[in-house]
Amino acid sequence: MANSDIMLARRVVLAALVGTGILAPLGISARAQAGIGLGGLLGTASDHALDKLSQPGGFYNDTAVRIAMPGIGNSAGGGSLLGGAASLLGNVSGLDGMTHKLNDAAGNAAHAAKPVFRAAISRLSLKDVPGILKRSDGGTQFLRQSAGGELHDKIRPLIDAAMVALGAYHQFDQLNAQGGLLAKLGLSHDKLGNSVTEQALGGIYKYMGAEEGKLRANPMSGIGGAASALGSIKF
């Protein structure tokens, strides 16, 4: 069966459910039904993205989302904060090990971030559904725009906890002891933690957007029941 036929069939099923009163007793409008489907789709997309990035090497092994020391290279969240200082930082002994720790910390935070993203998704306004559904990653982009600050504030403590547990801040202090170069370049625990948080979120949004696109193309692969049909509706 062609994709167009499948899409048509799902819309017919939805129309039949509404027309026969199966959904009407719940007091759910067609627009609200689409919102329910979108929430399920985005929740699944965020879960899939966070599961992938929380795997060992999830961030580091993908150069598109790899967390960088501020000032070295470019990353999903904008790792180049110090511009011309990159060559100086590149000469600091032990920097590669530090980069691994930053990526591992981002992965640990991703593992703990599912409820944070689910809570933000649950607060998306239904009035925004039509616009969101026009793009394959529309929900992800809207979440980033509308709840980006909130997500940053909630993810930052997870990053800090992981950085402490993995010894990243301790290694930062050891690297800084090599002539105080990191401090001279304006780096501190706070600025490093903030940079890792921004980069980690950039990677999460990138993966989440890709997962959202996959689920829109094949909703049945990730969401069961009526939510699958509702999530496939395009306005």
Secondary structure as the mmCIF struct_conf table of DSSP 4:
data_model
#
loop_
_struct_conf.conf_type_id
_struct_conf.id
_struct_conf.beg_label_comp_id
_struct_conf.beg_label_asym_id
_struct_conf.beg_label_seq_id
_struct_conf.end_label_comp_id
_struct_conf.end_label_asym_id
_struct_conf.end_label_seq_id
HELX_RH_AL_P HELX_RH_AL_P1 ASN A 3 GLY A 19
TURN_TY1_P TURN_TY1_P1 THR A 20 GLY A 21
BEND BEND1 ILE A 22 LEU A 23
HELX_RH_3T_P HELX_RH_3T_P1 ALA A 24 LEU A 26
TURN_TY1_P TURN_TY1_P2 GLY A 27 GLY A 27
HELX_RH_AL_P HELX_RH_AL_P2 ALA A 30 LEU A 53
TURN_TY1_P TURN_TY1_P3 SER A 54 SER A 54
BEND BEND2 GLN A 55 GLN A 55
TURN_TY1_P TURN_TY1_P4 PRO A 56 ASN A 61
TURN_TY1_P TURN_TY1_P5 THR A 63 VAL A 65
TURN_TY1_P TURN_TY1_P6 PRO A 70 GLY A 71
BEND BEND3 ILE A 72 GLY A 73
TURN_TY1_P TURN_TY1_P7 ALA A 76 GLY A 77
BEND BEND4 LEU A 82 LEU A 82
HELX_RH_3T_P HELX_RH_3T_P2 GLY A 83 ALA A 85
HELX_RH_AL_P HELX_RH_AL_P3 ALA A 86 LEU A 89
TURN_TY1_P TURN_TY1_P8 GLY A 90 ASN A 91
BEND BEND5 VAL A 92 VAL A 92
TURN_TY1_P TURN_TY1_P9 SER A 93 GLY A 94
HELX_RH_AL_P HELX_RH_AL_P4 LEU A 95 ALA A 112
HELX_RH_AL_P HELX_RH_AL_P5 LYS A 114 SER A 122
TURN_TY1_P TURN_TY1_P10 ARG A 123 ARG A 123
HELX_RH_3T_P HELX_RH_3T_P3 LEU A 126 ASP A 128
HELX_RH_AL_P HELX_RH_AL_P6 VAL A 129 ILE A 132
TURN_TY1_P TURN_TY1_P11 LEU A 133 LYS A 134
BEND BEND6 ARG A 135 ARG A 135
TURN_TY1_P TURN_TY1_P12 SER A 136 ASP A 137
HELX_RH_AL_P HELX_RH_AL_P7 GLY A 138 ALA A 165
TURN_TY1_P TURN_TY1_P13 LEU A 166 GLY A 167
HELX_RH_AL_P HELX_RH_AL_P8 ALA A 168 ASN A 176
TURN_TY1_P TURN_TY1_P14 ALA A 177 GLY A 180
HELX_RH_AL_P HELX_RH_AL_P9 LEU A 181 LYS A 184
TURN_TY1_P TURN_TY1_P15 LEU A 185 GLY A 186
HELX_RH_AL_P HELX_RH_AL_P10 HIS A 189 ALA A 217
HELX_RH_3T_P HELX_RH_3T_P4 PRO A 219 SER A 221
TURN_TY1_P TURN_TY1_P16 GLY A 222 GLY A 222
TURN_TY1_P TURN_TY1_P17 GLY A 225 GLY A 225
HELX_RH_AL_P HELX_RH_AL_P11 ALA A 226 GLY A 231
TURN_TY1_P TURN_TY1_P18 SER A 232 SER A 232
#
